[in-house]
Amino acid sequence: MNINKKVLGLMFVIGIISIVFLQNYYPINSIFLNKALEVEASNDNLNEEQTNDTLHNEENSDDTDDVKNSDSSEEDEEKLEVDDIDNNINEEFRAAWISTVYNLDWPSQKGLTSTEQKEEFIELLDGLKDAGLNSIIVQVKPTADSFYPSEYGPWSEYLTGVQGQDPGYNPLSFMIEETHKRNMEFHAWFNPYRVSMKDNLETLSDNHPARENSDWVVSYGGKLYYNPGIPEAREFIIKSIVEVAKDYNVDGIHLDDYFYPYPEENVDFPDDDLYEKYKMSDSESKEEWRRNNINDFIENLYKSIKHEKSHVVFGVSPFGVWRNGADDLSGSNTKAWVTSYDTLYADTKYWIEQEWLDYIAPQIYWHIGYEAAEYKTLVNWWSDVVKNKNVDLYIGQAAYKIEETDTPWGNPLEIINQIEYNRSIPEIKGSIFFRAKSILNNPLGLMDKLKNEIYK
């Protein structure tokens, strides 16, 4: 009996030690779930406040090539491979997301003068250029309010502090001009369905389209959204995005991972009535109906952009896992609690197969060796999906996770190793870093390594 008590006690101590170890090395709430791009970022921002993207050499048709000795042939093949790699690297898409929601990257705070905002943006842009980047992806419509005069929404509160208030200049025109001066690409980033970070229509400006079309709006998780299930709302959003492609000299239109919202625990998105009204047939499940709503949106947005300006590229940066292999044989060898297909109703693999995108940039925000969602496993999976498709593949890199820590993100070479692995796969055409300040703050020398080693 005493021996049994001792054994039980020892097992209890070992269990406690194991839990503590796991919690320190792999935070329990992130073992299977990579948080939404801005959810994670907004938490980082609150903590700060509390403490202050292939060229091929033509084969030589000279018959004398066939009689070269084997050593010479091997040397030539190796040289061709090196040349191809160098050309690939020179053509990489190297971008950073510039977040404006919560004033995460720019402007640094609400209410700055136009001169101060311009100075901050130029400093930000020059820093990213100096780090070796060649493109930026700027959040121009974070919450159905805009960084440019628009027929489809008011001025953004993140400029002046008051939604609907004119900042005295056109930030979008200014940003595009300054970006192109530096021979960099400018991609306009939209959050299509999100209306407000608050759960109150009364906080929106008087002339906000969401107030004028309140039947389009749904409250979920303490935020307001345009309901993806309403055809008129989808059409309105498409027009609001095409407005920028039409009126501005942007290089690309960009959406991130937000389609149907990330789920709240035990609370389904409230669209039962809409499902009953709009479903194609009784055999169409609510989940299929939701995915069809997003498919319809993506297809029509792509076609609308191309109709307006065929050279403007359209890309999406979805959650890094499409589906787990356990749920679908064509899925990845992962164990994610959230997937773009099942949770956010974004069938990103289908969009690639239909070529409704010019590029896709999955947010692979896990480290090399992470068992539940391993970086190389996911990169390989996405590479296979885009193979032989007219869709470029960029990888969303988690620069924001780099910090001094006992986890693998404390390794200053983690992101560098990821980029080097990307470069070994022909289908991968570059990287996008979340987010701009996470580069410029130079965590563990990341910016220095990009500038002096990776992008020199």
Secondary structure, DSSP 8 states (H G I E B T S, - for coil): -HHHHHHHHHHHHHHHHHHHHHHHHS-GGGSS----HHHHHHHHHHHHHHT-----------GGGGGS-HHHHHHHHHHHHHHHHHHHHHT-EEEEEE--GGGSSSSSSTT--HHHHHHHHHHHHHHHHHTT--EEEEEEESSS-BSS-BTTB-B-HHHHSSTT---SS-HHHHHHHHHHHTT-EEEEEE-SSEEESSS-GGGS-TT-HHHHTGGGEEEETTEEEE-TT-HHHHHHHHHHHHHHHHHS--SEEEE-S-SS---BTTB--S-HHHHHHH-SSTTS-HHHHHHHHHHHHHHHHHHHHHHH-TTSEEEE--BS-S-BTTT-TTSBS---S--TTTTS---HHHHHHHT--SEE--B--S-TT-GGG-HHHHHHHHHHHHTTSS-EEEEEE-GGG-SSSSSGGG-TTHHHHHHHHHTTSTTEEEEEES-HHHHHT-GGGHHHHIIIII--
